[in-house]
Amino acid sequence: RLDDTAGGISMVEQPDTDTAVFVRVLQDIEVPIVIEGTDTDFEMRRGDVYVVRWSAVREYVMNGNVELI
């Protein structure tokens, strides 16, 4: 089993949502993207490529507005 916790150690770790990912914007994002824990925000326009925290773009990757590259 992949979720075996024998010995008190989980075999499946949770992903690090602060990991940086490369993304390409497929559709303009009208709402400014906010990086939690910072005062940074920015707009994403179609065709732009970014290196950004997964937690900031996860929603947009899941709904197809942004793709991982």
Predicted model as a PDB file, atoms N, CA, C, CB and O in Angstrom, pLDDT in the B-factor column:
MODEL        1                                                                  
ATOM      1  N   ARG A   1       0.836  -1.189   0.000  1.00 56.00           N  
ATOM      2  CA  ARG A   1       0.000   0.000   0.000  1.00 56.00           C  
ATOM      3  C   ARG A   1       0.875   1.245   0.000  1.00 56.00           C  
ATOM      4  CB  ARG A   1      -0.948   0.002   1.213  1.00 56.00           C  
ATOM      5  O   ARG A   1       1.856   1.335   0.738  1.00 56.00           O  
ATOM      6  N   LEU A   2       0.510   2.173  -0.819  1.00 59.00           N  
ATOM      7  CA  LEU A   2       1.281   3.412  -0.887  1.00 59.00           C  
ATOM      8  C   LEU A   2       1.066   4.308   0.321  1.00 59.00           C  
ATOM      9  CB  LEU A   2       0.928   4.166  -2.136  1.00 59.00           C  
ATOM     10  O   LEU A   2       1.929   5.118   0.659  1.00 59.00           O  
ATOM     11  N   ASP A   3      -0.088   4.163   0.975  1.00 63.00           N  
ATOM     12  CA  ASP A   3      -0.371   5.025   2.120  1.00 63.00           C  
ATOM     13  C   ASP A   3      -0.042   4.343   3.447  1.00 63.00           C  
ATOM     14  CB  ASP A   3      -1.831   5.446   2.105  1.00 63.00           C  
ATOM     15  O   ASP A   3      -0.564   4.732   4.492  1.00 63.00           O  
ATOM     16  N   ASP A   4       0.819   3.332   3.408  1.00 67.00           N  
ATOM     17  CA  ASP A   4       1.224   2.598   4.599  1.00 67.00           C  
ATOM     18  C   ASP A   4       1.951   3.533   5.555  1.00 67.00           C  
ATOM     19  CB  ASP A   4       2.118   1.397   4.227  1.00 67.00           C  
ATOM     20  O   ASP A   4       2.811   4.309   5.138  1.00 67.00           O  
ATOM     21  N   THR A   5       1.610   3.459   6.825  1.00 67.00           N  
ATOM     22  CA  THR A   5       2.263   4.305   7.829  1.00 67.00           C  
ATOM     23  C   THR A   5       3.017   3.458   8.843  1.00 67.00           C  
ATOM     24  CB  THR A   5       1.230   5.188   8.545  1.00 67.00           C  
ATOM     25  O   THR A   5       3.179   3.871   9.992  1.00 67.00           O  
ATOM     26  N   ALA A   6       3.479   2.285   8.439  1.00 68.00           N  
ATOM     27  CA  ALA A   6       4.233   1.409   9.332  1.00 68.00           C  
ATOM     28  C   ALA A   6       5.462   2.145   9.853  1.00 68.00           C  
ATOM     29  CB  ALA A   6       4.646   0.103   8.605  1.00 68.00           C  
ATOM     30  O   ALA A   6       6.142   2.858   9.115  1.00 68.00           O  
ATOM     31  N   GLY A   7       5.723   1.958  11.108  1.00 68.00           N  
ATOM     32  CA  GLY A   7       6.882   2.618  11.707  1.00 68.00           C  
ATOM     33  C   GLY A   7       6.675   4.094  11.944  1.00 68.00           C  
ATOM     34  O   GLY A   7       7.630   4.809  12.250  1.00 68.00           O  
ATOM     35  N   GLY A   8       5.435   4.574  11.809  1.00 69.00           N  
ATOM     36  CA  GLY A   8       5.143   5.980  12.056  1.00 69.00           C  
ATOM     37  C   GLY A   8       5.566   6.920  10.944  1.00 69.00           C  
ATOM     38  O   GLY A   8       5.559   8.137  11.128  1.00 69.00           O  
ATOM     39  N   ILE A   9       5.939   6.369   9.782  1.00 70.00           N  
ATOM     40  CA  ILE A   9       6.367   7.197   8.654  1.00 70.00           C  
ATOM     41  C   ILE A   9       5.418   6.962   7.488  1.00 70.00           C  
ATOM     42  CB  ILE A   9       7.839   6.879   8.245  1.00 70.00           C  
ATOM     43  O   ILE A   9       5.205   5.823   7.074  1.00 70.00           O  
ATOM     44  N   SER A  10       4.861   8.016   6.970  1.00 69.00           N  
ATOM     45  CA  SER A  10       3.965   7.915   5.826  1.00 69.00           C  
ATOM     46  C   SER A  10       4.765   7.696   4.554  1.00 69.00           C  
ATOM     47  CB  SER A  10       3.095   9.172   5.703  1.00 69.00           C  
ATOM     48  O   SER A  10       5.787   8.347   4.337  1.00 69.00           O  
ATOM     49  N   MET A  11       4.306   6.789   3.724  1.00 64.00           N  
ATOM     50  CA  MET A  11       4.976   6.511   2.458  1.00 64.00           C  
ATOM     51  C   MET A  11       4.648   7.575   1.411  1.00 64.00           C  
ATOM     52  CB  MET A  11       4.579   5.126   1.944  1.00 64.00           C  
ATOM     53  O   MET A  11       5.375   7.723   0.429  1.00 64.00           O  
ATOM     54  N   VAL A  12       3.557   8.315   1.615  1.00 64.00           N  
ATOM     55  CA  VAL A  12       3.143   9.343   0.673  1.00 64.00           C  
ATOM     56  C   VAL A  12       3.214  10.687   1.375  1.00 64.00           C  
ATOM     57  CB  VAL A  12       1.711   9.069   0.124  1.00 64.00           C  
ATOM     58  O   VAL A  12       2.509  10.922   2.356  1.00 64.00           O  
ATOM     59  N   GLU A  13       4.063  11.565   0.872  1.00 69.00           N  
ATOM     60  CA  GLU A  13       4.175  12.898   1.447  1.00 69.00           C  
ATOM     61  C   GLU A  13       3.235  13.844   0.729  1.00 69.00           C  
ATOM     62  CB  GLU A  13       5.622  13.412   1.370  1.00 69.00           C  
ATOM     63  O   GLU A  13       2.882  13.629  -0.431  1.00 69.00           O  
ATOM     64  N   GLN A  14       2.833  14.891   1.424  1.00 71.00           N  
ATOM     65  CA  GLN A  14       2.024  15.915   0.783  1.00 71.00           C  
ATOM     66  C   GLN A  14       2.933  16.779  -0.078  1.00 71.00           C  
ATOM     67  CB  GLN A  14       1.264  16.776   1.834  1.00 71.00           C  
ATOM     68  O   GLN A  14       4.098  16.991   0.260  1.00 71.00           O  
ATOM     69  N   PRO A  15       2.399  17.281  -1.194  1.00 72.00           N  
ATOM     70  CA  PRO A  15       3.226  18.154  -2.036  1.00 72.00           C  
ATOM     71  C   PRO A  15       3.548  19.466  -1.332  1.00 72.00           C  
ATOM     72  CB  PRO A  15       2.520  18.437  -3.362  1.00 72.00           C  
ATOM     73  O   PRO A  15       2.772  19.949  -0.507  1.00 72.00           O  
ATOM     74  N   ASP A  16       4.677  20.024  -1.661  1.00 80.00           N  
ATOM     75  CA  ASP A  16       5.088  21.318  -1.122  1.00 80.00           C  
ATOM     76  C   ASP A  16       4.451  22.402  -1.981  1.00 80.00           C  
ATOM     77  CB  ASP A  16       6.653  21.460  -1.091  1.00 80.00           C  
ATOM     78  O   ASP A  16       4.870  22.628  -3.116  1.00 80.00           O  
ATOM     79  N   THR A  17       3.448  23.067  -1.444  1.00 83.00           N  
ATOM     80  CA  THR A  17       2.715  24.063  -2.232  1.00 83.00           C  
ATOM     81  C   THR A  17       3.517  25.346  -2.454  1.00 83.00           C  
ATOM     82  CB  THR A  17       1.406  24.399  -1.545  1.00 83.00           C  
ATOM     83  O   THR A  17       3.108  26.207  -3.233  1.00 83.00           O  
ATOM     84  N   ASP A  18       4.654  25.472  -1.775  1.00 86.00           N  
ATOM     85  CA  ASP A  18       5.505  26.640  -1.990  1.00 86.00           C  
ATOM     86  C   ASP A  18       6.576  26.385  -3.041  1.00 86.00           C  
ATOM     87  CB  ASP A  18       6.157  27.055  -0.689  1.00 86.00           C  
ATOM     88  O   ASP A  18       7.404  27.255  -3.308  1.00 86.00           O  
ATOM     89  N   THR A  19       6.564  25.197  -3.638  1.00 90.00           N  
ATOM     90  CA  THR A  19       7.518  24.866  -4.693  1.00 90.00           C  
ATOM     91  C   THR A  19       7.272  25.750  -5.912  1.00 90.00           C  
ATOM     92  CB  THR A  19       7.415  23.372  -5.078  1.00 90.00           C  
ATOM     93  O   THR A  19       6.128  26.012  -6.283  1.00 90.00           O  
ATOM     94  N   ALA A  20       8.356  26.202  -6.523  1.00 93.00           N  
ATOM     95  CA  ALA A  20       8.229  27.012  -7.736  1.00 93.00           C  
ATOM     96  C   ALA A  20       7.965  26.110  -8.935  1.00 93.00           C  
ATOM     97  CB  ALA A  20       9.502  27.861  -7.968  1.00 93.00           C  
ATOM     98  O   ALA A  20       8.559  25.041  -9.069  1.00 93.00           O  
ATOM     99  N   VAL A  21       7.070  26.557  -9.797  1.00 94.00           N  
ATOM    100  CA  VAL A  21       6.740  25.833 -11.024  1.00 94.00           C  
ATOM    101  C   VAL A  21       6.817  26.804 -12.200  1.00 94.00           C  
ATOM    102  CB  VAL A  21       5.321  25.178 -10.932  1.00 94.00           C  
ATOM    103  O   VAL A  21       6.636  28.011 -12.041  1.00 94.00           O  
ATOM    104  N   PHE A  22       7.090  26.254 -13.381  1.00 96.00           N  
ATOM    105  CA  PHE A  22       7.071  27.036 -14.614  1.00 96.00           C  
ATOM    106  C   PHE A  22       5.689  26.895 -15.224  1.00 96.00           C  
ATOM    107  CB  PHE A  22       8.187  26.570 -15.617  1.00 96.00           C  
ATOM    108  O   PHE A  22       5.183  25.783 -15.375  1.00 96.00           O  
ATOM    109  N   VAL A  23       5.077  28.021 -15.577  1.00 96.00           N  
ATOM    110  CA  VAL A  23       3.743  27.992 -16.175  1.00 96.00           C  
ATOM    111  C   VAL A  23       3.661  28.898 -17.385  1.00 96.00           C  
ATOM    112  CB  VAL A  23       2.693  28.397 -15.155  1.00 96.00           C  
ATOM    113  O   VAL A  23       4.376  29.895 -17.490  1.00 96.00           O  
ATOM    114  N   ARG A  24       2.766  28.528 -18.304  1.00 97.00           N  
ATOM    115  CA  ARG A  24       2.445  29.364 -19.471  1.00 97.00           C  
ATOM    116  C   ARG A  24       0.976  29.717 -19.364  1.00 97.00           C  
ATOM    117  CB  ARG A  24       2.766  28.629 -20.841  1.00 97.00           C  
ATOM    118  O   ARG A  24       0.145  28.851 -19.092  1.00 97.00           O  
ATOM    119  N   VAL A  25       0.648  30.979 -19.575  1.00 97.00           N  
ATOM    120  CA  VAL A  25      -0.730  31.453 -19.472  1.00 97.00           C  
ATOM    121  C   VAL A  25      -1.444  31.201 -20.796  1.00 97.00           C  
ATOM    122  CB  VAL A  25      -0.775  32.965 -19.098  1.00 97.00           C  
ATOM    123  O   VAL A  25      -0.986  31.646 -21.849  1.00 97.00           O  
ATOM    124  N   LEU A  26      -2.568  30.486 -20.741  1.00 97.00           N  
ATOM    125  CA  LEU A  26      -3.346  30.165 -21.933  1.00 97.00           C  
ATOM    126  C   LEU A  26      -4.475  31.159 -22.163  1.00 97.00           C  
ATOM    127  CB  LEU A  26      -3.911  28.765 -21.825  1.00 97.00           C  
ATOM    128  O   LEU A  26      -4.878  31.395 -23.302  1.00 97.00           O  
ATOM    129  N   GLN A  27      -4.987  31.743 -21.078  1.00 96.00           N  
ATOM    130  CA  GLN A  27      -6.049  32.753 -21.153  1.00 96.00           C  
ATOM    131  C   GLN A  27      -5.734  33.842 -20.138  1.00 96.00           C  
ATOM    132  CB  GLN A  27      -7.469  32.124 -20.884  1.00 96.00           C  
ATOM    133  O   GLN A  27      -5.230  33.557 -19.052  1.00 96.00           O  
ATOM    134  N   ASP A  28      -6.030  35.090 -20.492  1.00 96.00           N  
ATOM    135  CA  ASP A  28      -5.803  36.195 -19.559  1.00 96.00           C  
ATOM    136  C   ASP A  28      -6.496  35.907 -18.236  1.00 96.00           C  
ATOM    137  CB  ASP A  28      -6.307  37.529 -20.153  1.00 96.00           C  
ATOM    138  O   ASP A  28      -7.629  35.429 -18.203  1.00 96.00           O  
ATOM    139  N   ILE A  29      -5.790  36.209 -17.137  1.00 94.00           N  
ATOM    140  CA  ILE A  29      -6.362  36.103 -15.796  1.00 94.00           C  
ATOM    141  C   ILE A  29      -6.675  37.527 -15.361  1.00 94.00           C  
ATOM    142  CB  ILE A  29      -5.376  35.372 -14.775  1.00 94.00           C  
ATOM    143  O   ILE A  29      -5.772  38.346 -15.193  1.00 94.00           O  
ATOM    144  N   GLU A  30      -7.949  37.817 -15.180  1.00 90.00           N  
ATOM    145  CA  GLU A  30      -8.383  39.184 -14.875  1.00 90.00           C  
ATOM    146  C   GLU A  30      -8.082  39.599 -13.437  1.00 90.00           C  
ATOM    147  CB  GLU A  30      -9.866  39.319 -15.135  1.00 90.00           C  
ATOM    148  O   GLU A  30      -7.916  40.786 -13.154  1.00 90.00           O  
ATOM    149  N   VAL A  31      -8.012  38.632 -12.535  1.00 92.00           N  
ATOM    150  CA  VAL A  31      -7.786  38.909 -11.113  1.00 92.00           C  
ATOM    151  C   VAL A  31      -6.284  38.895 -10.848  1.00 92.00           C  
ATOM    152  CB  VAL A  31      -8.523  37.865 -10.205  1.00 92.00           C  
ATOM    153  O   VAL A  31      -5.600  37.966 -11.276  1.00 92.00           O  
ATOM    154  N   PRO A  32      -5.753  39.907 -10.150  1.00 92.00           N  
ATOM    155  CA  PRO A  32      -4.316  39.881  -9.836  1.00 92.00           C  
ATOM    156  C   PRO A  32      -3.950  38.632  -9.020  1.00 92.00           C  
ATOM    157  CB  PRO A  32      -3.915  41.157  -9.058  1.00 92.00           C  
ATOM    158  O   PRO A  32      -4.683  38.244  -8.110  1.00 92.00           O  
ATOM    159  N   ILE A  33      -2.832  38.018  -9.347  1.00 91.00           N  
ATOM    160  CA  ILE A  33      -2.322  36.857  -8.621  1.00 91.00           C  
ATOM    161  C   ILE A  33      -1.564  37.389  -7.416  1.00 91.00           C  
ATOM    162  CB  ILE A  33      -1.402  35.948  -9.532  1.00 91.00           C  
ATOM    163  O   ILE A  33      -0.695  38.249  -7.558  1.00 91.00           O  
ATOM    164  N   VAL A  34      -1.887  36.884  -6.233  1.00 88.00           N  
ATOM    165  CA  VAL A  34      -1.248  37.334  -5.004  1.00 88.00           C  
ATOM    166  C   VAL A  34      -0.395  36.197  -4.454  1.00 88.00           C  
ATOM    167  CB  VAL A  34      -2.305  37.798  -3.957  1.00 88.00           C  
ATOM    168  O   VAL A  34      -0.854  35.059  -4.346  1.00 88.00           O  
ATOM    169  N   ILE A  35       0.845  36.513  -4.110  1.00 86.00           N  
ATOM    170  CA  ILE A  35       1.743  35.543  -3.505  1.00 86.00           C  
ATOM    171  C   ILE A  35       1.593  35.670  -1.990  1.00 86.00           C  
ATOM    172  CB  ILE A  35       3.236  35.770  -3.963  1.00 86.00           C  
ATOM    173  O   ILE A  35       1.971  36.686  -1.406  1.00 86.00           O  
ATOM    174  N   GLU A  36       1.035  34.623  -1.351  1.00 84.00           N  
ATOM    175  CA  GLU A  36       0.799  34.668   0.093  1.00 84.00           C  
ATOM    176  C   GLU A  36       2.099  34.891   0.854  1.00 84.00           C  
ATOM    177  CB  GLU A  36       0.128  33.375   0.566  1.00 84.00           C  
ATOM    178  O   GLU A  36       3.147  34.354   0.495  1.00 84.00           O  
ATOM    179  N   GLY A  37       2.010  35.691   1.912  1.00 85.00           N  
ATOM    180  CA  GLY A  37       3.168  35.966   2.744  1.00 85.00           C  
ATOM    181  C   GLY A  37       4.067  37.062   2.202  1.00 85.00           C  
ATOM    182  O   GLY A  37       5.099  37.375   2.795  1.00 85.00           O  
ATOM    183  N   THR A  38       3.678  37.645   1.074  1.00 87.00           N  
ATOM    184  CA  THR A  38       4.459  38.747   0.490  1.00 87.00           C  
ATOM    185  C   THR A  38       3.499  39.864   0.112  1.00 87.00           C  
ATOM    186  CB  THR A  38       5.284  38.270  -0.764  1.00 87.00           C  
ATOM    187  O   THR A  38       2.282  39.709   0.213  1.00 87.00           O  
ATOM    188  N   ASP A  39       4.046  40.974  -0.317  1.00 87.00           N  
ATOM    189  CA  ASP A  39       3.195  42.059  -0.812  1.00 87.00           C  
ATOM    190  C   ASP A  39       3.226  42.089  -2.343  1.00 87.00           C  
ATOM    191  CB  ASP A  39       3.653  43.427  -0.231  1.00 87.00           C  
ATOM    192  O   ASP A  39       2.965  43.121  -2.960  1.00 87.00           O  
ATOM    193  N   THR A  40       3.551  40.937  -2.944  1.00 85.00           N  
ATOM    194  CA  THR A  40       3.672  40.820  -4.395  1.00 85.00           C  
ATOM    195  C   THR A  40       2.353  40.397  -5.021  1.00 85.00           C  
ATOM    196  CB  THR A  40       4.767  39.823  -4.760  1.00 85.00           C  
ATOM    197  O   THR A  40       1.722  39.437  -4.579  1.00 85.00           O  
ATOM    198  N   ASP A  41       1.946  41.117  -6.050  1.00 88.00           N  
ATOM    199  CA  ASP A  41       0.816  40.691  -6.871  1.00 88.00           C  
ATOM    200  C   ASP A  41       1.115  41.091  -8.314  1.00 88.00           C  
ATOM    201  CB  ASP A  41      -0.538  41.326  -6.367  1.00 88.00           C  
ATOM    202  O   ASP A  41       1.860  42.038  -8.566  1.00 88.00           O  
ATOM    203  N   PHE A  42       0.527  40.361  -9.251  1.00 91.00           N  
ATOM    204  CA  PHE A  42       0.784  40.626 -10.664  1.00 91.00           C  
ATOM    205  C   PHE A  42      -0.352  40.077 -11.503  1.00 91.00           C  
ATOM    206  CB  PHE A  42       2.125  40.012 -11.107  1.00 91.00           C  
ATOM    207  O   PHE A  42      -1.129  39.235 -11.052  1.00 91.00           O  
ATOM    208  N   GLU A  43      -0.438  40.569 -12.736  1.00 93.00           N  
ATOM    209  CA  GLU A  43      -1.461  40.099 -13.668  1.00 93.00           C  
ATOM    210  C   GLU A  43      -0.814  39.113 -14.641  1.00 93.00           C  
ATOM    211  CB  GLU A  43      -2.122  41.296 -14.437  1.00 93.00           C  
ATOM    212  O   GLU A  43       0.353  39.257 -15.005  1.00 93.00           O  
ATOM    213  N   MET A  44      -1.581  38.125 -15.049  1.00 95.00           N  
ATOM    214  CA  MET A  44      -1.085  37.129 -15.989  1.00 95.00           C  
ATOM    215  C   MET A  44      -1.820  37.295 -17.309  1.00 95.00           C  
ATOM    216  CB  MET A  44      -1.262  35.690 -15.431  1.00 95.00           C  
ATOM    217  O   MET A  44      -3.051  37.282 -17.349  1.00 95.00           O  
ATOM    218  N   ARG A  45      -1.063  37.450 -18.384  1.00 96.00           N  
ATOM    219  CA  ARG A  45      -1.629  37.652 -19.714  1.00 96.00           C  
ATOM    220  C   ARG A  45      -1.298  36.466 -20.614  1.00 96.00           C  
ATOM    221  CB  ARG A  45      -1.104  38.961 -20.335  1.00 96.00           C  
ATOM    222  O   ARG A  45      -0.254  35.830 -20.465  1.00 96.00           O  
ATOM    223  N   ARG A  46      -2.189  36.182 -21.537  1.00 97.00           N  
ATOM    224  CA  ARG A  46      -2.034  35.060 -22.466  1.00 97.00           C  
ATOM    225  C   ARG A  46      -0.660  35.095 -23.128  1.00 97.00           C  
ATOM    226  CB  ARG A  46      -3.141  35.089 -23.538  1.00 97.00           C  
ATOM    227  O   ARG A  46      -0.225  36.131 -23.631  1.00 97.00           O  
ATOM    228  N   GLY A  47       0.020  33.940 -23.118  1.00 97.00           N  
ATOM    229  CA  GLY A  47       1.327  33.818 -23.742  1.00 97.00           C  
ATOM    230  C   GLY A  47       2.495  34.059 -22.803  1.00 97.00           C  
ATOM    231  O   GLY A  47       3.621  33.675 -23.116  1.00 97.00           O  
ATOM    232  N   ASP A  48       2.254  34.688 -21.657  1.00 96.00           N  
ATOM    233  CA  ASP A  48       3.325  34.950 -20.698  1.00 96.00           C  
ATOM    234  C   ASP A  48       3.784  33.649 -20.054  1.00 96.00           C  
ATOM    235  CB  ASP A  48       2.861  35.947 -19.620  1.00 96.00           C  
ATOM    236  O   ASP A  48       3.004  32.708 -19.907  1.00 96.00           O  
ATOM    237  N   VAL A  49       5.063  33.604 -19.669  1.00 97.00           N  
ATOM    238  CA  VAL A  49       5.642  32.465 -18.960  1.00 97.00           C  
ATOM    239  C   VAL A  49       6.173  32.985 -17.624  1.00 97.00           C  
ATOM    240  CB  VAL A  49       6.787  31.768 -19.808  1.00 97.00           C  
ATOM    241  O   VAL A  49       6.811  34.036 -17.560  1.00 97.00           O  
ATOM    242  N   TYR A  50       5.897  32.233 -16.565  1.00 95.00           N  
ATOM    243  CA  TYR A  50       6.306  32.635 -15.215  1.00 95.00           C  
ATOM    244  C   TYR A  50       6.930  31.472 -14.468  1.00 95.00           C  
ATOM    245  CB  TYR A  50       5.112  33.179 -14.428  1.00 95.00           C  
ATOM    246  O   TYR A  50       6.662  30.308 -14.763  1.00 95.00           O  
ATOM    247  N   VAL A  51       7.769  31.806 -13.491  1.00 95.00           N  
ATOM    248  CA  VAL A  51       8.186  30.876 -12.453  1.00 95.00           C  
ATOM    249  C   VAL A  51       7.533  31.420 -11.195  1.00 95.00           C  
ATOM    250  CB  VAL A  51       9.788  30.754 -12.321  1.00 95.00           C  
ATOM    251  O   VAL A  51       7.840  32.529 -10.756  1.00 95.00           O  
ATOM    252  N   VAL A  52       6.633  30.641 -10.618  1.00 93.00           N  
ATOM    253  CA  VAL A  52       5.814  31.144  -9.519  1.00 93.00           C  
ATOM    254  C   VAL A  52       5.468  29.992  -8.574  1.00 93.00           C  
ATOM    255  CB  VAL A  52       4.522  31.825 -10.056  1.00 93.00           C  
ATOM    256  O   VAL A  52       5.534  28.824  -8.958  1.00 93.00           O  
ATOM    257  N   ARG A  53       5.102  30.326  -7.353  1.00 92.00           N  
ATOM    258  CA  ARG A  53       4.704  29.304  -6.385  1.00 92.00           C  
ATOM    259  C   ARG A  53       3.473  28.549  -6.866  1.00 92.00           C  
ATOM    260  CB  ARG A  53       4.431  29.938  -5.017  1.00 92.00           C  
ATOM    261  O   ARG A  53       2.520  29.139  -7.376  1.00 92.00           O  
ATOM    262  N   TRP A  54       3.515  27.235  -6.693  1.00 92.00           N  
ATOM    263  CA  TRP A  54       2.382  26.388  -7.069  1.00 92.00           C  
ATOM    264  C   TRP A  54       1.094  26.858  -6.384  1.00 92.00           C  
ATOM    265  CB  TRP A  54       2.670  24.919  -6.706  1.00 92.00           C  
ATOM    266  O   TRP A  54       0.036  26.875  -7.012  1.00 92.00           O  
ATOM    267  N   SER A  55       1.172  27.234  -5.120  1.00 91.00           N  
ATOM    268  CA  SER A  55      -0.021  27.644  -4.381  1.00 91.00           C  
ATOM    269  C   SER A  55      -0.702  28.854  -5.011  1.00 91.00           C  
ATOM    270  CB  SER A  55       0.342  27.955  -2.942  1.00 91.00           C  
ATOM    271  O   SER A  55      -1.911  29.028  -4.862  1.00 91.00           O  
ATOM    272  N   ALA A  56       0.058  29.691  -5.712  1.00 92.00           N  
ATOM    273  CA  ALA A  56      -0.509  30.900  -6.319  1.00 92.00           C  
ATOM    274  C   ALA A  56      -1.246  30.609  -7.621  1.00 92.00           C  
ATOM    275  CB  ALA A  56       0.588  31.914  -6.575  1.00 92.00           C  
ATOM    276  O   ALA A  56      -2.138  31.363  -8.010  1.00 92.00           O  
ATOM    277  N   VAL A  57      -0.877  29.511  -8.304  1.00 93.00           N  
ATOM    278  CA  VAL A  57      -1.461  29.253  -9.625  1.00 93.00           C  
ATOM    279  C   VAL A  57      -2.235  27.941  -9.724  1.00 93.00           C  
ATOM    280  CB  VAL A  57      -0.380  29.254 -10.653  1.00 93.00           C  
ATOM    281  O   VAL A  57      -2.794  27.633 -10.777  1.00 93.00           O  
ATOM    282  N   ARG A  58      -2.273  27.174  -8.653  1.00 93.00           N  
ATOM    283  CA  ARG A  58      -2.927  25.857  -8.682  1.00 93.00           C  
ATOM    284  C   ARG A  58      -4.339  25.930  -9.255  1.00 93.00           C  
ATOM    285  CB  ARG A  58      -2.975  25.265  -7.279  1.00 93.00           C  
ATOM    286  O   ARG A  58      -4.697  25.151 -10.138  1.00 93.00           O  
ATOM    287  N   GLU A  59      -5.132  26.859  -8.755  1.00 94.00           N  
ATOM    288  CA  GLU A  59      -6.522  27.020  -9.200  1.00 94.00           C  
ATOM    289  C   GLU A  59      -6.598  27.227 -10.718  1.00 94.00           C  
ATOM    290  CB  GLU A  59      -7.182  28.211  -8.471  1.00 94.00           C  
ATOM    291  O   GLU A  59      -7.475  26.670 -11.379  1.00 94.00           O  
ATOM    292  N   TYR A  60      -5.690  28.018 -11.259  1.00 95.00           N  
ATOM    293  CA  TYR A  60      -5.724  28.351 -12.679  1.00 95.00           C  
ATOM    294  C   TYR A  60      -5.226  27.194 -13.547  1.00 95.00           C  
ATOM    295  CB  TYR A  60      -4.886  29.594 -12.942  1.00 95.00           C  
ATOM    296  O   TYR A  60      -5.677  27.026 -14.680  1.00 95.00           O  
ATOM    297  N   VAL A  61      -4.302  26.403 -13.016  1.00 95.00           N  
ATOM    298  CA  VAL A  61      -3.859  25.196 -13.729  1.00 95.00           C  
ATOM    299  C   VAL A  61      -5.012  24.204 -13.774  1.00 95.00           C  
ATOM    300  CB  VAL A  61      -2.603  24.556 -13.042  1.00 95.00           C  
ATOM    301  O   VAL A  61      -5.288  23.614 -14.819  1.00 95.00           O  
ATOM    302  N   MET A  62      -5.684  24.019 -12.646  1.00 95.00           N  
ATOM    303  CA  MET A  62      -6.775  23.049 -12.572  1.00 95.00           C  
ATOM    304  C   MET A  62      -7.949  23.411 -13.484  1.00 95.00           C  
ATOM    305  CB  MET A  62      -7.259  22.934 -11.144  1.00 95.00           C  
ATOM    306  O   MET A  62      -8.612  22.521 -14.018  1.00 95.00           O  
ATOM    307  N   ASN A  63      -8.212  24.705 -13.666  1.00 95.00           N  
ATOM    308  CA  ASN A  63      -9.347  25.082 -14.531  1.00 95.00           C  
ATOM    309  C   ASN A  63      -8.936  25.327 -15.984  1.00 95.00           C  
ATOM    310  CB  ASN A  63     -10.019  26.331 -13.985  1.00 95.00           C  
ATOM    311  O   ASN A  63      -9.774  25.690 -16.809  1.00 95.00           O  
ATOM    312  N   GLY A  64      -7.647  25.130 -16.305  1.00 95.00           N  
ATOM    313  CA  GLY A  64      -7.204  25.172 -17.696  1.00 95.00           C  
ATOM    314  C   GLY A  64      -6.780  26.531 -18.217  1.00 95.00           C  
ATOM    315  O   GLY A  64      -6.494  26.660 -19.408  1.00 95.00           O  
ATOM    316  N   ASN A  65      -6.728  27.551 -17.373  1.00 96.00           N  
ATOM    317  CA  ASN A  65      -6.300  28.875 -17.831  1.00 96.00           C  
ATOM    318  C   ASN A  65      -4.793  28.997 -17.935  1.00 96.00           C  
ATOM    319  CB  ASN A  65      -6.823  29.938 -16.902  1.00 96.00           C  
ATOM    320  O   ASN A  65      -4.275  29.860 -18.645  1.00 96.00           O  
ATOM    321  N   VAL A  66      -4.088  28.117 -17.214  1.00 96.00           N  
ATOM    322  CA  VAL A  66      -2.622  28.133 -17.153  1.00 96.00           C  
ATOM    323  C   VAL A  66      -2.162  26.685 -17.277  1.00 96.00           C  
ATOM    324  CB  VAL A  66      -2.089  28.804 -15.809  1.00 96.00           C  
ATOM    325  O   VAL A  66      -2.837  25.777 -16.793  1.00 96.00           O  
ATOM    326  N   GLU A  67      -1.008  26.461 -17.929  1.00 96.00           N  
ATOM    327  CA  GLU A  67      -0.476  25.099 -18.020  1.00 96.00           C  
ATOM    328  C   GLU A  67       0.931  25.049 -17.461  1.00 96.00           C  
ATOM    329  CB  GLU A  67      -0.489  24.600 -19.475  1.00 96.00           C  
ATOM    330  O   GLU A  67       1.689  26.014 -17.553  1.00 96.00           O  
ATOM    331  N   LEU A  68       1.268  23.899 -16.877  1.00 95.00           N  
ATOM    332  CA  LEU A  68       2.633  23.673 -16.409  1.00 95.00           C  
ATOM    333  C   LEU A  68       3.515  23.385 -17.613  1.00 95.00           C  
ATOM    334  CB  LEU A  68       2.694  22.503 -15.380  1.00 95.00           C  
ATOM    335  O   LEU A  68       3.099  22.701 -18.547  1.00 95.00           O  
ATOM    336  N   ILE A  69       4.741  23.911 -17.587  1.00 94.00           N  
ATOM    337  CA  ILE A  69       5.680  23.611 -18.674  1.00 94.00           C  
ATOM    338  C   ILE A  69       6.981  23.081 -18.101  1.00 94.00           C  
ATOM    339  CB  ILE A  69       5.947  24.866 -19.539  1.00 94.00           C  
ATOM    340  O   ILE A  69       7.905  22.768 -18.852  1.00 94.00           O  
TER     341      ILE A  69                                                      
ENDMDL                                                                          
END                                                                             
